Amino acid sequence: MQVSHLTSLKLMRFEFVLIWLWKASGLQELVKNFGVSFQDDDYRIFSVAIDGDLVGRKIEKLIISNKLDELIEYSHVINKSVDSIRLVANSVGGKTYLQGGQSLLVEVKSYQSFIKKLIEIHLGLVATFSVGIGKNIVEAHLVLKFAKSAGRGLIILVEVVNGEFKFRHIT
């Protein structure tokens, strides 16, 4: 997929905002002082934020078109898809903090195992889902926003290297 110049500028601006928030929060210094990094994956718990792509738009279209039967069916299949993702998280020892509508917020011990199983089931889901992975819920949420701004169905991990965000596209 080719990214337009305007999209590149938007992504750079978004990345700048994330970096500014990171530095302004004081977490950057904490990470530098304590040497926290993703190389310590053996004992770390990862936060994962997940959100359906274009689900809200489809729901709006069904409502505006007064297609209530289709809306009910779509709602059921979205709920089943989100529940399938929750079950994947549970299968790798995950803990669910939020499951609502088209969104999930979970913690997992191994993001690699979670992502592997998520990729295995993705063809059976009714929509694509964007995923942000971080070492806490704040990072995961911000990375999810980055993933959604970059496209659909993206899984992005943030790593902190020398106090700076590094985004790694997993898909």
C-alpha positions in Angstrom: 0.0 0.0 0.0 1.4 3.4 -1.0 1.1 6.2 1.6 0.4 9.7 0.3 2.5 12.6 1.3 -0.4 14.1 3.3 -0.8 10.8 5.2 2.9 10.7 5.9 2.7 14.2 7.3 -0.3 13.3 9.5 1.5 10.2 10.9 4.6 12.3 11.6 2.5 14.9 13.4 0.7 12.2 15.4 4.1 10.5 16.3 5.4 14.0 17.4 2.3 14.4 19.7 2.9 10.9 21.2 6.5 11.7 21.8 5.6 15.1 23.4 3.0 13.4 25.7 5.6 10.8 26.6 8.2 13.4 27.5 5.8 15.7 29.2 4.4 12.9 31.4 7.8 12.4 33.0 7.8 8.7 32.1 10.7 9.2 29.8 13.0 10.0 32.7 11.7 7.1 34.7 12.4 4.7 31.9 15.9 6.1 31.4 16.7 6.0 35.2 15.5 2.5 35.7 16.5 1.0 32.3 13.1 -0.4 31.5 13.0 -1.9 28.1 11.1 -4.5 26.2 14.1 -6.8 26.3 12.9 -7.9 29.7 9.9 -9.8 28.1 10.3 -12.8 30.3 8.4 -11.3 33.3 6.7 -8.3 31.8 2.9 -8.0 31.4 1.8 -6.2 28.2 -1.3 -4.1 27.8 -3.2 -4.5 24.6 -5.8 -2.1 23.3 -8.0 -3.4 20.4 -10.7 -1.7 18.4 -12.8 -2.6 15.4 -12.1 -0.7 12.2 -14.9 1.2 10.5 -17.5 -0.5 12.7 -19.0 2.7 13.9 -19.4 3.9 10.3 -21.2 0.7 9.3 -23.5 1.0 12.4 -24.3 4.7 11.5 -25.1 3.6 7.9 -27.5 0.9 9.1 -29.2 3.3 11.5 -29.5 6.1 8.9 -30.8 3.6 6.3 -33.3 2.3 8.9 -32.1 -1.2 8.4 -32.8 -2.4 12.0 -32.8 -6.1 11.2 -29.3 -5.8 9.7 -28.2 -3.7 12.6 -29.3 -6.3 15.1 -27.4 -9.0 13.1 -24.3 -6.9 12.7 -24.3 -6.1 16.4 -24.4 -9.8 17.2 -21.5 -10.7 14.9 -19.4 -7.8 16.2 -20.1 -9.0 19.8 -19.1 -12.6 18.8 -15.9 -11.3 17.1 -14.9 -9.3 20.2 -15.7 -12.2 22.4 -13.5 -14.5 20.2 -10.6 -12.0 20.7 -11.2 -12.0 24.5 -11.1 -15.8 24.5 -7.7 -15.7 22.7 -6.4 -13.3 25.4 -7.7 -15.6 28.1 -6.1 -18.6 26.4 -2.6 -17.0 26.9 -3.3 -16.1 30.5 -4.7 -12.7 29.7 -6.9 -10.5 31.9 -9.7 -8.4 30.4 -10.3 -4.9 31.8 -12.7 -3.7 29.2 -15.0 -5.5 26.7 -17.6 -3.2 25.2 -19.0 -2.7 21.7 -16.1 -3.1 19.3 -13.3 -2.6 21.9 -11.2 -4.6 24.2 -8.5 -3.7 26.7 -6.5 -6.7 28.0 -3.2 -7.6 29.7 -1.2 -10.5 28.5 2.0 -12.1 29.6 3.2 -12.8 26.1 2.1 -10.5 23.4 3.8 -12.8 20.9 1.5 -15.7 21.8 -1.5 -13.5 21.8 -0.8 -12.0 18.4 0.0 -15.5 16.9 -3.4 -16.8 18.0 -5.2 -13.5 17.0 -3.8 -13.9 13.5 -5.0 -17.5 13.4 -8.6 -16.4 14.0 -8.7 -13.1 12.1 -10.3 -14.5 8.9 -13.3 -15.6 10.9 -13.9 -12.1 12.3 -16.6 -9.9 10.8 -14.3 -6.8 10.7 -10.7 -5.9 10.9 -9.3 -4.9 14.2 -6.5 -2.5 15.0 -4.2 -3.3 17.9 -1.8 -1.3 20.1 0.6 -2.9 22.4 2.5 -1.2 25.2 3.9 -1.8 28.7 0.9 -0.1 30.3 -2.7 0.9 29.3 -1.7 4.4 28.5 0.9 3.3 26.0 -1.4 0.7 24.5 -4.2 3.2 24.0 -1.9 5.8 22.4 -0.4 3.1 20.1 -3.9 2.0 19.2 -4.7 5.5 18.1 -1.5 5.5 16.1 -2.4 2.2 14.5 -5.9 3.4 13.5 -4.5 6.5 12.0 -2.1 4.5 9.9 -4.6 2.1 8.4 -6.9 -0.9 9.2 -6.0 -4.2 10.7 -2.6 -3.0 11.9 -0.9 -4.5 15.0 1.7 -2.1 16.4 4.0 -2.4 19.3 5.7 0.5 21.0 9.2 0.1 22.3 11.0 2.6 24.3 14.6 2.9 23.2 16.8 5.5 25.0 13.6 7.2 26.2 12.1 7.6 22.7 9.1 5.8 21.2 9.9 3.3 18.4 6.8 1.9 16.6 7.2 -1.6 15.3 4.6 -2.8 12.8 3.8 -6.4 13.5 1.3 -6.6 10.7 
